[in-house]
Amino acid sequence: MGGFARDLVICAIEVPLPKAILGTESAAISRRNASQGSESAKSMIISPANQDALNQRRVLTLKGRQNGIMAGEKWTHEQMLEALEHGDHLPVGREDPEWEHNAAVLDDLVHDGFARGPNQDLHDGAGAYFSTQGIRLTDAGRRRLSEAGSRSFYSRDSGLAGFEARVLTVLIASPGDTAAARDVVEQAILSWNRDRSHADRVVLLPVRWEADAVPEMGSDGQSVINRQLVDRADIVVALFHSRLGAPTERAESGTAEEIDRAVARGIPVHVYFAEMPYPYGVDPDELKRLHAFRTAIQERGLLGRYGSSEDLTAKVRTVLEHDIALLVTAPSATGSDEGERHGPSAVLRARFESRGQASDRLIIENVGDGKAENVEVELEAIGEGRAPELVGYSPIESLLPRTGYPMLVAVTLGSAAQWRVRMRWEEEGTTFEESQSVSSF
């Protein structure tokens, strides 16, 4: 498959995860090598003075913490987070022997929002850092570090640690003209894994017929796909743009048959139609078939639309949140693995209720088992338009488990159709943060 979730090592209780989900630290260095070319392979001469300074930094790092991290080694993402938390030297400059790998690891943390740097670029021409002043952990970084725990979760001595998780298979179903959209959905799923799997004890496994179906004789191709993928899926996301696809012996197309089969099983099925220009040379007869199918299927449920890759990403994240809350009981703070769980016991979700322009509401719900205190909510626009305003907003003092809190929201003519809801809250003095995309239609 096209992507993977970095640093996600799972001991699944249902099925073993394939290598497409297991990330390694080599991803960072591979990406850097690809972008830097031969420059990254150049050796660097370190003067005796610089070598002395480097040795001193190694000693300081070892004295500062007892988790086996050395400045001359390749660091994991968690080790880099620990160093940021303690204000230790970061081995990402040209004087550090493993700067190339470690600078790429730090780049990952900044890119994924776990660390934040100043506005200026701190890289030199080769990609090393000439300064790390101003680089700090974000709330998301502290949360990830908290989840790793204080026992050197990824230290040199302990190796990689895993955790038990519920595995849900997400089938991405669509005709052949939506390969790019399938990539977008897969990346949205893997992004959810990076953000949420450890805390929620859930791993989403994206599957696609072109990557995961195994050649097999004895029946028609669609029957093989049904048996291998459709009948094993927990969630289905179906996409259409300009084609319905080739008909099968049992339905208007393979994708239509997959939708029918999944609906009959009673699992969540989400069908989206692209609202983007058709490609050059589109078949008019195929469009007629697609429009007839859309007219027929909309009588069986609520259909979705997307106008861009970013729009599709936001909507997929929304349906994933919905389905996981429906299919998986939130992890209990009093469960058998209480001693190993370092994430929040409260699980916050946001949903929009349209009651007319004067009384539209944003509902913040706690579907977890713990109380969330001092809940702060911020809205950010996704795509064109501005974020709607929360009317008379003030933080939620306390949000008990299995309860919701309505907030009036002003959705006006210039408001974006999609927005991101950022929620911050406290549990026993520890701050947690979650974000979720919400649609106003």
Secondary structure, DSSP 8 states (H G I E B T S, - for coil): -----TT---EESSS---TTT---THHHHHHHHHHHGGGGG------HHHHHHHHHHHHHHHHH--S---TTS---HHHHHHHHHHT---S-STTSTTHHHHHHHHHHHHHTTSEE--SS--B-TTS-BS--TT-EE-HHHHHHHHHH-TTTTT-TTT-----EEEEEEEEEE--GGGHHHHHHHHHHHHHHHHHHHHHHTEEEEEE-HHHH-----SS-HHHHHHHHTGGG-SEEEEEESS------SSSSSHHHHHHHHHHHHT--EEEEEE-S---TT--HHHHHHHHHHHHHHGGGS--EEESSHHHHHHHHHHHHHHHHHHHS----TTSTTTTT--S-S--EEEEEE-S-TTS-EEEEEE-SSS-EEEEEEEEEEESSSB--EETT---EEEE-TTEEEEEEEE--TTB-SEEEEEEEEEETTEEEEEEEEEE--
